[in-house]
Amino acid sequence: MLKNLPFALAALTASYCAAASSPAAPNIGIGGGETNSHTHLRFEGVPKDTKIVRVSAHLIVDKIDPAGLNFFAVQVNFPNKTWAHGGPQFTGGTEKANWGGLVNRGGGSADYRETDWKKDLLLIECGVEKPNTVPFKWERNCEYVLTVERANQVHLPAGTNQHSKVAVPVRTMWEWRFTITPLANGHESFSSLLYDSDDHVSSFYLWNESGYGSSSTNQHTRWSLPSFRIENSPEEAAPTAWKRF
């Protein structure tokens, strides 16, 4: 009987996590089994030229590909042509979390290849308090709330960036905090900061990413319609529609 205990515990955990879901449970499916193979979501009905200071979405990961990269993220874009993404990962047989960003130089690999750290670090800096990607134990079939939110305006001291080894001057930046919060008790939470010169977000997306041997057809997630908050407003708003791309 004892040899079946891990399977019983896994089943109990899955049912408990499902029971802990909020009334607005995630219902936008991405991945294998969906009729549409696109893996990214864009949103309509978000007022233009407004200062978005918080974005949040619920996520359930049903299935991952054991090979390669699995990354499920909220992406926010800043008016200064920087972006940041955050979410749970599974790669190399290990659960992780990532919160990092770069200057937009056309998207894709170009953003990583064509960095100019002396200028870029005046716009965005991450990996200050911890690396961009760190071990983080997260569970399949559990509902998490992924949130990006502006925090304090701070003065970063002059020094040498640990990642790029480039000397940077004193800068006035905004803290942007990313959190992964489980709705069920007994599961880990994640929190990390990055710094951006902009004080608001201009747009946002949700997406699944595969690569390095993994396939999107071997993944499946359920996302909620995200909510967002505009500066000086206590109320959460939601997009009026969404599209895949």
C-alpha positions in Angstrom: 0.0 0.0 0.0 2.8 2.4 0.8 4.2 2.2 -2.7 1.1 4.0 -3.9 1.4 6.8 -1.5 3.2 9.3 -3.8 0.4 8.8 -6.4 -2.3 9.3 -3.8 -0.6 12.5 -2.6 -0.2 13.8 -6.1 -3.9 13.2 -6.8 -4.9 14.9 -3.5 -2.7 17.9 -4.3 -4.2 18.3 -7.7 -7.7 18.1 -6.4 -7.0 20.5 -3.6 -5.4 23.1 -6.0 -8.4 22.9 -8.2 -10.7 23.4 -5.3 -8.7 26.5 -4.3 -9.3 28.2 -7.7 -10.9 31.7 -7.6 -14.5 32.2 -9.1 -12.8 33.8 -12.2 -10.9 30.7 -13.0 -8.5 30.7 -15.9 -10.2 29.6 -19.1 -8.1 30.8 -22.0 -6.3 27.6 -23.1 -2.9 27.7 -24.9 -1.0 24.7 -26.2 -1.6 21.2 -27.4 -5.2 20.2 -27.9 -6.4 23.8 -28.7 -7.9 24.5 -32.1 -5.6 27.6 -32.5 -1.9 26.9 -32.3 -0.8 30.5 -31.6 0.9 30.9 -28.2 0.6 34.6 -27.4 -2.3 36.8 -26.3 -2.8 40.5 -27.0 -5.6 42.6 -25.6 -8.1 45.2 -26.8 -10.0 47.9 -24.9 -6.9 49.1 -22.9 -7.0 52.9 -23.0 -4.0 54.4 -24.9 -1.7 57.0 -23.4 -2.6 56.0 -19.8 -0.2 55.2 -17.1 -0.6 51.5 -16.3 1.1 50.7 -13.0 -0.1 47.1 -12.3 -0.9 44.1 -14.4 -2.1 40.7 -13.1 -3.3 37.4 -14.5 -4.1 33.9 -13.2 -2.3 30.9 -14.6 -2.7 27.2 -14.4 0.0 25.0 -16.1 -1.6 21.7 -17.0 1.2 20.2 -19.0 4.9 20.7 -19.7 7.3 19.2 -22.2 10.1 17.4 -20.2 12.6 18.4 -22.8 13.9 21.9 -23.5 12.5 25.2 -22.3 9.0 25.8 -20.8 8.2 29.4 -19.9 4.8 30.9 -19.1 4.9 34.7 -18.7 3.4 38.1 -18.3 5.2 40.6 -20.5 5.0 44.3 -19.9 6.3 47.0 -22.4 7.5 50.4 -21.2 7.4 53.7 -23.3 11.2 53.9 -23.2 11.3 50.9 -25.5 12.2 48.4 -22.8 10.3 45.3 -21.9 10.2 42.8 -19.0 8.8 39.3 -18.7 8.1 37.2 -15.6 6.8 33.7 -14.9 7.4 30.1 -14.0 9.9 28.0 -16.0 10.7 24.4 -16.3 14.0 23.6 -18.0 16.8 21.1 -17.4 14.4 19.0 -15.2 14.1 21.9 -12.7 11.3 24.4 -11.8 12.5 28.0 -11.9 11.2 31.5 -12.0 12.3 34.4 -14.2 11.9 38.2 -14.0 14.1 40.1 -16.4 14.0 42.4 -19.3 16.0 44.3 -22.0 15.9 47.2 -24.5 13.8 46.4 -27.5 15.9 46.2 -30.7 13.3 44.5 -32.8 12.4 41.6 -30.6 13.5 38.0 -30.5 17.2 37.2 -30.3 18.3 40.7 -31.5 17.4 42.1 -28.1 19.9 39.7 -26.5 22.6 40.0 -29.1 22.7 43.8 -29.7 22.9 45.1 -26.2 24.7 48.4 -25.4 25.1 48.1 -21.6 26.4 51.6 -21.0 23.2 53.0 -22.4 20.8 50.2 -21.7 21.5 50.2 -17.9 20.3 53.8 -17.8 16.9 52.5 -19.0 16.5 49.1 -17.4 18.5 47.0 -14.9 17.7 43.6 -13.5 19.5 40.9 -11.6 20.5 43.3 -8.9 19.2 41.6 -5.8 19.2 38.1 -7.4 19.8 36.6 -10.8 17.1 36.9 -13.4 16.4 33.2 -13.2 16.4 31.3 -9.9 15.2 27.9 -8.6 11.5 28.1 -7.6 9.3 25.1 -6.8 6.0 25.5 -8.5 3.3 22.9 -9.2 1.3 21.8 -12.2 -2.5 22.0 -12.0 -2.3 24.7 -9.3 -3.6 28.2 -9.8 -1.1 31.1 -9.4 -1.5 34.9 -9.7 1.3 36.5 -11.7 1.5 40.3 -10.9 3.8 43.1 -12.2 3.4 46.2 -10.1 5.3 49.5 -9.8 6.8 50.2 -6.3 9.1 53.0 -5.2 11.1 55.5 -7.1 14.7 55.0 -5.9 18.2 56.3 -6.5 20.6 53.6 -7.5 24.2 54.2 -6.5 27.1 54.2 -8.9 28.9 51.0 -9.3 29.7 48.0 -11.6 26.8 45.9 -12.8 27.5 42.3 -11.8 26.2 40.8 -15.1 27.6 43.1 -17.7 30.7 44.3 -15.7 30.0 47.8 -16.9 30.4 50.8 -14.6 27.1 52.8 -14.2 26.5 56.2 -12.7 23.9 57.2 -10.0 20.5 56.7 -11.5 16.9 57.6 -10.6 14.8 54.6 -11.4 11.4 52.9 -10.5 11.2 49.6 -8.8 9.0 47.1 -10.7 8.1 44.1 -8.6 7.0 40.7 -10.0 5.3 38.1 -7.8 4.0 34.6 -8.3 1.4 33.9 -5.6 -0.3 30.5 -5.2 -4.0 30.5 -4.3 -3.6 27.2 -2.4 -1.9 27.1 0.9 1.3 25.1 1.3 3.0 26.3 -1.9 5.9 28.6 -2.4 5.6 32.3 -3.5 8.1 34.2 -5.6 9.0 37.9 -5.6 11.7 39.8 -7.4 12.6 43.4 -8.4 13.9 45.0 -11.5 14.5 48.7 -12.2 13.2 50.8 -15.1 13.5 54.5 -15.8 9.9 54.7 -16.9 7.1 55.1 -14.3 4.4 53.2 -16.2 3.6 50.3 -18.6 2.3 51.1 -22.1 1.1 47.6 -23.1 1.2 43.9 -22.0 0.9 40.4 -23.2 0.5 36.8 -21.9 2.3 33.9 -23.6 3.8 30.4 -23.5 7.3 29.9 -24.8 9.0 26.6 -25.9 12.4 26.0 -27.5 15.7 24.2 -27.1 14.0 20.9 -27.8 10.6 21.5 -26.3 7.4 21.9 -28.4 4.3 24.1 -27.8 2.1 21.1 -28.6 3.5 19.3 -25.6 2.6 22.2 -23.3 -0.8 23.4 -22.1 -1.8 26.3 -19.9 -5.0 28.1 -18.9 -4.8 31.9 -18.5 -7.4 34.3 -17.1 -8.2 37.6 -18.8 -5.7 39.9 -17.1 -6.6 42.9 -15.0 -4.7 46.2 -14.9 -4.6 49.4 -12.8 -4.0 52.9 -14.0 -2.1 55.4 -11.9 -4.1 57.2 -9.2 -7.0 54.8 -9.6 -7.8 52.3 -6.9 -10.0 50.1 -9.2 -8.9 47.2 -11.3 -9.9 47.3 -15.0 -10.0 44.5 -17.6 -9.5 44.4 -21.4 -12.7 44.2 -23.5 -11.3 41.4 -25.8 -8.3 39.3 -26.6 -6.7 37.8 -29.7 -4.1 35.2 -30.3 -0.9 35.8 -32.3 
